[in-house]
């Protein structure tokens, strides 16, 4: 059985996902067979696995860092928020239904055997399993039936590294305070603390490290300096988009309305890497920029609800005016559905059954269906002949006369749709902008950006960053096999 080490945080967004990704690559570079694992994740940014399911995007990136294909076992429980108090439950890569928050929290303990079985699958074929917790380790009000943090760690007696984010301020109190408030038996599993995202002279924090180690009784690792290359890696949380109105200063302006339930927004990452692109994330209350060359309607977890939000912000008027003025519009997945004439939900998949009028820019209609389509795709862009690679992850069937002008072809079959004037297109393909040739052709760019190579370069840089900041031999020595159940 593989050795394992779990990484928890004093809060969300302390850098757990990035640290695990970097360590996956660093230990893989040392010749170890490494596997990432997250018992429970909550994210609308997901990836299709090689075994035909879906997991959180962060675990797919960690798998890539470990030089492994993504598997459903790496993230056995995925929650995809659909509204303020409910989410879709994806179990071992497959949607099993939608649950209100209270309903899920009451029953989640029943999922622990599934989580442990998934961990065992990975551990049977690995030297080292690096486990990522979720949210905050100190949420004692949610400790009952927990499967994401100490509930999982206690089941296997896994050693834990507790991570604090010094950028937030109060990192000493956060680390020391976590051990003070959690169950004493949980606290015994904490093998070390770690200070992340440090900027400045590390010597100035030596007193802080000594204080944390003295109060907690375990080593304080780091501080790990801020890693500026993180912007080149796919983000998991929509918080990465908020407050970032503009990315880049190029002449090609691309506007993306920030929908409340935006999903798979890493579709936009290759655009941020292009020097000739200015990507404008339009937050609620702001109009779409008039100088936009292209408006992209992104994927969404709840198409009809986000279409209503789009109209409430007046973005439908902006999009129609943009098109009338000669601008281009591209819809991705849920955005594709919005561009059609109607979106029907007869089964109540996204909420109350009903039909919503679309924007009418594509001559197609969508019916939401209970079975989610999940598959990796190789395609050809119909207009340019450029190769595309991506994935399908949707629950709708879209048909209509507009499909005679497909956006792409997959094995000769039409995919997506295009308007008669060629300025509006929709596709179910996620990840299409990662194809360098297509991206340059579609946006008329003259660049040599190799997006996928850039991601791998960033992972190598992250691994080297952690090698320099941490004693990885000492960290590895903390790992141990799980206890036999």
N, C-alpha and C positions, 0 to 999 in steps of 0.2 A: 504494500500500500504506500502511496506517495506521501511525502511529507507535505504539510500544509501550514499556511500562515494567513490570518485574517486581518483585514485593515478596516477599522471603523473610524468615524469622525465625530468631533464634538458638535458638528452641525452639517447641514447640506453645503455643497459647493466648497468644501475645504481642500479639494484636490485628490480625493480617493481614486477616482477613475483614472486620472492621468498618472498618478503614482504607480498604480497597478499595471497600467500599460507599459510604462517605462521599465518597471521591474521585470515584466514578462520578456521584453526584448533583451534586457541586460543579462538575465539568467539564461535565456535561449542562446545568447552569444557565447556563454560559457559552456555550452554543450548540453544543458539540461533540457529535458522534455517537459515544458511548462504548459499548464492549462489555467485559464482564468475561470472564475466562478462567482456568480452573484445570486444568492438564493431568491431574492425578490427585488424587482426593479419597478419603478414607476416612471414611464417615459412614453411620449408619443413619437420619439425618434427611434425607429426600429430597423432591423436588417433581416434579410432572408438568409436562412442557414443552408448548409450543404445537404442536410437531411430533410429539407422541405418544410421547415417551420419558421418562426420568427423569434428574435431575441432583441434586447436593448442594443442600440447602436454602440454604446460604450463597450459592451462585452464582445461585439464583433471586432471593434478596433483592438481590444486586448488580445483577441485570438490572432489577429493579423500580426500584432507585435510579437506573439509567441511563435509565429510562423506555422500556425495551424488554421484549418478551415473552421468557420463558426459552426457550432452545434447547439441544438436546443437544450442539451444538458448543461450548457454554460450559464443559462439564465432560465431555470425551470418555471418561475412565476414572474409574469410580466403584467403589470397593470397599466392600461392605456386610458387616461382620463377622458371622459366623454362630456362631463359637465361638472359643476362645482362640488357635487356630493355623490358622484358615482363614476365607475370606470369599467371598461371591458377587461375581463380576466382572460389572459392567455396562459395556458398550462401546457408545459412541454411543447411550446411552439404553436399550439392550436387554440383558437378562440373557443371558450366553453360557455360564454354568456356575459351579461352585464349585471353589475351588482351595485346597490347603494353602499356607501362607505360603512355604515353601521352593520349592514348584512355581511360584508366581507370581513370586517375586523372580528366579528363573532365567530366566523367559521374558518379563519385562516389557519388555525392550529391543525385542522384536519389535513392540510396540505404538506405538513412536515415530512411524512413518509415519502411523498413524491420528491421533495427537495433532497432528502438524504439519499434516495436511490439515484438521482441524477449526479450528485456529488460522487457516489461510489463508482459510477460509470467512468467519470473523468479520472478519478484517482487510480483506477485499475490500469490506466494507460498513460501514466505520467510519473515523472520524478518529483514534481513540485506543483501543487495547486495553490494559487494565490486567490484568496477569497475577498470580495469587496462587500462591506456592509451597506446599509441604506440610511440616508438621513442622519439623524443624531443618535449616538449610543446612549444618551442620557434621558431619553423620552420614557421615563419610568411609568407614565400614565398609559403607555402602549406596550408595556412589557409582557402582559398576559397574552399567551398564545403567540408570542413573537416568533417569526421564522426568518427575519431579515438580519438581525443582529445577535444579541446574546442568546436568544432562544435557539438559534442554530449553533452558535459557538459552544453553548453548554451541552448540546446533544452529542457533540463529538469531542469535547474538551480541547478545542482548538486554541492555540495561543493567539493573542490579539495585539496589534499595534494600534494605538489610539492617536489619531492625527488632529492637530489643531492648525488653524489658519491665522497667522500673525497679522495679515492684512486687515482683518476685522477688528483688531484691537482686543485686549483682554485675553490673549491666548494662554497666559499662565493660569488665570482664573478658570478658563474653559477646561483646560486639561486637568488641573487639580480638582476642580469642582465636579467634573464628571465622575471621578472615582469616589468623591464624597457622597454623591446622591444615588448611585446605582446599587443594586443588591450586592452585598459583600461577596457572595459566591461568584457573581459575575466579575467583580473587580479582581478576583484571584486569577482570572484568565489573562489579564492585561500584562503582557511581557515587556512592553516598552511604550513610550510616548514618542511623538515625532512632531516637530515644528516645521510647517510648510510655508511657502511663498514669502520667504524672507528677502528683504531688500536692504542693502547697506553693508556695514562691516560686521561679519559674524562674531568677531571677538567681543563686540559690545553686548552680545546676548549670553555670554558665558555665565554670568551671574544668574540669569533667568533659567538656563538649563540646569544649573546646580540646584536652584530652588525647587524646580519641578521634580527633579530626581529625588531630592530629599523628602518632599512632601508625599510623593507617590510610592516611593520605595522601588521604582524600576528605572532603567536607563532612559534618558531623554535623548533621542536621536536628532541629528540635524544641527542647526537649521538647514533645510533645503532651500536654496535660493530660488527666486522667481524664475520661471522658465518662459521666456518670451516666445519661444517657438510653439507654444500651445495653440496659438491662433491658426497654425497650419494643420491642425488636427480636428476631426469632426467633434463637435460639442454634443453633449447629451441633453442638456436642459435648455428650454426656450429662454431662460434668463440670459443666455449668451447672445440673444438677438436684441433684447430690450436695452434701450439706452444707447444703441449703436446705430444711429440714424443713417450714417454714411460709412461705406467702406470703399476706399480707393478714391482717386481723383481723375479717373480717365474720362475721355470724351463720350464713351458709350454709356448712357444712363439707363439703368434697369431699376424699375420700381417694384417693390413687393409689399402688398398690404399685410400687416401683421395680424392675422386672424386669431381669434381667441383660442382655438384648438388646433393651431398649426401643427402639422406632423411631417416627419421626415425632411426637416428643414436643412439637413446637410446636403440636399440637392443643390443648395446655393453656394456651398463652399468653393467649388472650382471657379465660380464667378469672382469671389473675393480675391483669388490668387492672380487674376488677370490685371496687369498694370493699366490697360486701356479701358477698364470698366469702373464705373462708379455705381455701386450697389446701394440703393436707398431703401432701407426698411421703414415703411410708413406706419407709424404707431397710430392707434385710435385717436380721433380728433383732428388729425392732420389730413389735408388733401393730397392726392397723388400729384407728384411734380409734373408741371406742364411740359418740361423739357425732356421727359422720358422717351427713350427710343423704343423700349420694350417694357410692358407690364407683365409680370408673372403672377398668376394666381397659384399659390402653393398647395401642397397636400394638406388635408385636414382630417381630424378624427371624426368630426360631425359635420357633414357637408351642408345639410339644410340649416342647421343652427348657425353655422359660420356664414352662410349665404345671407341669412337674416341680419347678422352683425355687419356684413359688408354693406348691405343696403342702409342700415341704421347710421353708418358713418358717411354715407353719400358716395362711397367708392364706386357703386354701380354707375352713377352719373358720370364720374370722372373717367371710368373705363370706356363707356360709350362715347364720350367726347374725345378721348384719346384716339379711339378707332376712327371716328369720323374725320379727325384731323390727319389721318394717314399713319397713325402709330400701329405697332404690332402688339399682339396679346398672345401669351402662351399659358395654357392651363395644365397643371401637373396633377394627375390623379383626381382628388376632390375638386381641384380647380378646373380640370377638364369637365367634370360633371356640371359645375356651375355655369360654364359657357354654353351649355345646351339649352333646349327649350323647356324641359321639365325634369324634375328629380322626384321620383315616386318612391315611397317607403311603405309598401302595403303591409309588411310584417312588423312594423314598429321597431326596426333594428336600431335606429338612432334616437328613438323617443316615440312620441305619439304617431301612429300611422297617418299618412297624408301625402300630399303632393305639393311641391313648391315650383313656382315658375322660375326658370333659369334666366340668364342674361340674354339668351336668344342670338348669340353671335355664331353659334355652330348649329347646324341642322341635325341635331341628334337628341335623343331622350334617354334618360337613365332610370333603371329600376334597381333599387338596392336589394340584394339577395343575401340569405343567411350564410352561404358558404363563402369564406374568404379565399381569394385567389392569391397564392403565394408561390412564386417561382422566379428563378434567375433567368434572364433573357439575353440573347444575342440578337440584335436587330440591325436593320439598315434604314437610314433616314431616306424617306421616299424622294424628297426633292433634290438632295445632293448626292445620294449614294454613299454617304459617309457611314462607317461602321459605328454602331451603338452597343453599349453593354449596360445593363441595369437590372431592375427587378420589378415584378408586379406584386403589389400588396394592397388589395382593395376588395370591396364587397358589392360592387355594382356591375351591372351589365348595361353597356351603352350601345345603342343601335340607332340607325337613321340614315337618310340619304346622304348626309355629310360624310359618311364613312367611305363613299366611293372615291373620295380624295383623302387617302390615309396619310397620317403623319409619318408612319414608319411601316416596315414590313418585317415580319418574323417568320422565317421559313417560307416566304412567299405569301403568307396570310396578311391582310391589312391590319394595322394597329393604329388606333387613334383616328383623328379627323382633322380636316383643314377647311377653311372657308373658301368660297369661290374666288375671293380677291387675294387669297394667299397670305393675308395679314393676321389671321387668327388661326391658332392650332391648339389641339388638345391631345394629350397622351397619358396613358396609365404607367408609362415607364419612369420609374424613379432612378436617379443616379446618372441620367443621360449626359449631363454636362461634364462628367469625369472623362468622357471620350474626347481627347484633345482635338482630333481632326474635325469632329462634328461641332464642337464648341467654337472653334475658330471660324468655320464656314457659316454657321448659323448667325453669329454675331459680327461677321466680317472683321475679325481681329487679325492682326499681324504680330504674333508673339510666338515665343518658343517655350511657353510654360508647359511642363510635363506634370500634370496634376498628381497622378498616382505615384510617380517617382518622388514627388515632393513630400507626400505623406510618409513614405518609407524613410526618406532622409530625415524628416522630423522625428520619427520614432528612434532612429539611430542617435540623433542628437540628444533626445530625452534620456536614452539609456546612458550615454556618456556623461550627461549632466548628473544623473543619480550616482554613477560610479565615482564621480569627483566629490559629491556632497556626503555620501554615506559609506560606511564600512559594510559593503554587501556581504562579505564573509560572515561578519558578526550577525547581520540581519538574517542570513540564511540559517545560521546556527540556532535561531529562535524557533524555526519551523520544526514540527514533529508530526508523526503519523497520528491520525485520529484514533480515539479510543474505540475498541471493539464494542459493538452494540449487542 
